[in-house]
Amino acid sequence: MAAVQTEVSLSSQPWQRAFHIYGGLACNSLMADFWSDRTPLHEAAYQGRLLHLRSLVAQGFHVDTLTMDRVSPLHEACLGGHYACAKFLLEHGANVETVSTDCATPLFNSCSSGSAACVRLMLQHGASIHTPYQRASPIHEAAKKGHRECLELLLSYGAHIDVELPVGGTPLYSACLARAEACVRVLLHSGADVRIGCGQDSPLHAAVRGGGAEVVDLLLDFGADGCCRNAEGKTPLDLSSSNSAVRVALQKKGPCSLSQLCRLCVRRTLGRSRLHRASILVLPHSIKDFLLYQ
């Protein structure tokens, strides 16, 4: 049965594979197998019981004790969003880069829980933003879960905004598929390429599948091509349901105005790394605000 499921997931469309794999990570092995070899240290960290954690470490429990699936107490503290416990473990030598069998790091778990404090703590202790483990990318996890503050922190530390995974696409694609409007907005304002999704599937295709009319509006405002076709030869409009809010959003957008074309051209010419400098251009404030979508 498992072999059949694997074959189906691998032969599915990119957006289906993204949902299958990233959806499965939402309840990773921390919350599934091998509960029998969890130590009291793991339990205290996950529940955020700092005093109990201190007592256990004083009794001789090692802060980097791993379960059979290589889950550390720090993994657990971050998954529970317990900043004080995570800080205590790090101060006592916990490894910030421990990787579980499902490829999750403490930083990934911090993004999953939505704890910006834990994300900042991991980054301050040198956690790697870019990992070779494609199934557990921190920026994708923050984007698809709608954790805006976590996403902003990762970007401020240099996370690659347009990194495309074979099964998850780009962070923008993941956010659009999950209808995470706040994260879509952050990514677009930070210069994410609205044309890159998952293979030939664009972020706009993902937004239509996710049913987010507001997200569709955002993407079109930032230059998304409503006529682009995916691997099946379908446009975003082809994927929309009749009389749906998404279809209305797609249809109400006519050809880009000259001012919109100029804005997109200037932003692309500046490039992502210099977008923030648009505010110091010698231009009227109204034009600078227009360029920055303010």
Secondary structure as the mmCIF struct_conf table of DSSP 4:
data_model
#
loop_
_struct_conf.conf_type_id
_struct_conf.id
_struct_conf.beg_label_comp_id
_struct_conf.beg_label_asym_id
_struct_conf.beg_label_seq_id
_struct_conf.end_label_comp_id
_struct_conf.end_label_asym_id
_struct_conf.end_label_seq_id
HELX_RH_AL_P HELX_RH_AL_P1 ALA A 2 SER A 11
BEND BEND1 SER A 12 SER A 12
HELX_RH_AL_P HELX_RH_AL_P2 PRO A 14 LEU A 25
TURN_TY1_P TURN_TY1_P1 ALA A 26 CYS A 27
HELX_RH_3T_P HELX_RH_3T_P1 SER A 29 MET A 31
BEND BEND2 ALA A 32 ASP A 33
HELX_RH_3T_P HELX_RH_3T_P2 TRP A 35 ASP A 37
HELX_RH_AL_P HELX_RH_AL_P3 PRO A 40 GLN A 47
TURN_TY1_P TURN_TY1_P2 GLY A 48 GLY A 48
HELX_RH_AL_P HELX_RH_AL_P4 LEU A 50 ALA A 58
TURN_TY1_P TURN_TY1_P3 GLN A 59 GLY A 60
TURN_TY1_P TURN_TY1_P4 VAL A 63 ASP A 64
TURN_TY1_P TURN_TY1_P5 MET A 68 ASP A 69
HELX_RH_AL_P HELX_RH_AL_P5 PRO A 73 LEU A 79
TURN_TY1_P TURN_TY1_P6 GLY A 80 GLY A 81
HELX_RH_AL_P HELX_RH_AL_P6 TYR A 83 GLU A 91
TURN_TY1_P TURN_TY1_P7 HIS A 92 GLY A 93
TURN_TY1_P TURN_TY1_P8 VAL A 96 GLU A 97
TURN_TY1_P TURN_TY1_P9 THR A 101 ASP A 102
HELX_RH_AL_P HELX_RH_AL_P7 PRO A 106 SER A 113
TURN_TY1_P TURN_TY1_P10 GLY A 114 GLY A 114
HELX_RH_AL_P HELX_RH_AL_P8 ALA A 116 GLN A 124
TURN_TY1_P TURN_TY1_P11 HIS A 125 GLY A 126
BEND BEND3 ILE A 129 HIS A 130
BEND BEND4 PRO A 132 PRO A 132
TURN_TY1_P TURN_TY1_P12 GLN A 134 ARG A 135
HELX_RH_AL_P HELX_RH_AL_P9 PRO A 138 LYS A 145
TURN_TY1_P TURN_TY1_P13 GLY A 146 GLY A 146
HELX_RH_AL_P HELX_RH_AL_P10 ARG A 148 SER A 156
TURN_TY1_P TURN_TY1_P14 TYR A 157 GLY A 158
TURN_TY1_P TURN_TY1_P15 ILE A 161 ASP A 162
STRN STRN1 LEU A 165 LEU A 165
TURN_TY1_P TURN_TY1_P16 PRO A 166 GLY A 168
STRN STRN2 GLY A 169 GLY A 169
HELX_RH_AL_P HELX_RH_AL_P11 PRO A 171 LEU A 177
TURN_TY1_P TURN_TY1_P17 ALA A 178 ARG A 179
HELX_RH_AL_P HELX_RH_AL_P12 GLU A 181 HIS A 189
TURN_TY1_P TURN_TY1_P18 SER A 190 GLY A 191
TURN_TY1_P TURN_TY1_P19 VAL A 194 ARG A 195
BEND BEND5 GLY A 197 GLY A 197
STRN STRN3 CYS A 198 CYS A 198
TURN_TY1_P TURN_TY1_P20 GLY A 199 GLN A 200
STRN STRN4 ASP A 201 ASP A 201
HELX_RH_AL_P HELX_RH_AL_P13 PRO A 203 GLY A 210
TURN_TY1_P TURN_TY1_P21 GLY A 211 GLY A 211
HELX_RH_AL_P HELX_RH_AL_P14 ALA A 213 ASP A 221
TURN_TY1_P TURN_TY1_P22 PHE A 222 GLY A 223
TURN_TY1_P TURN_TY1_P23 GLY A 226 CYS A 227
TURN_TY1_P TURN_TY1_P24 ALA A 231 GLU A 232
BEND BEND6 GLY A 233 GLY A 233
HELX_RH_AL_P HELX_RH_AL_P15 PRO A 236 LEU A 239
BEND BEND7 SER A 240 SER A 240
HELX_LH_PP_P HELX_LH_PP_P1 SER A 241 SER A 241
TURN_TY1_P TURN_TY1_P25 SER A 242 ASN A 243
HELX_RH_AL_P HELX_RH_AL_P16 ALA A 245 LYS A 252
BEND BEND8 PRO A 255 PRO A 255
HELX_LH_PP_P HELX_LH_PP_P2 CYS A 256 SER A 257
HELX_RH_AL_P HELX_RH_AL_P17 LEU A 258 LEU A 270
HELX_RH_3T_P HELX_RH_3T_P3 ARG A 272 ILE A 280
BEND BEND9 LEU A 281 LEU A 283
HELX_RH_AL_P HELX_RH_AL_P18 HIS A 285 LEU A 291
TURN_TY1_P TURN_TY1_P26 LEU A 292 TYR A 293
#
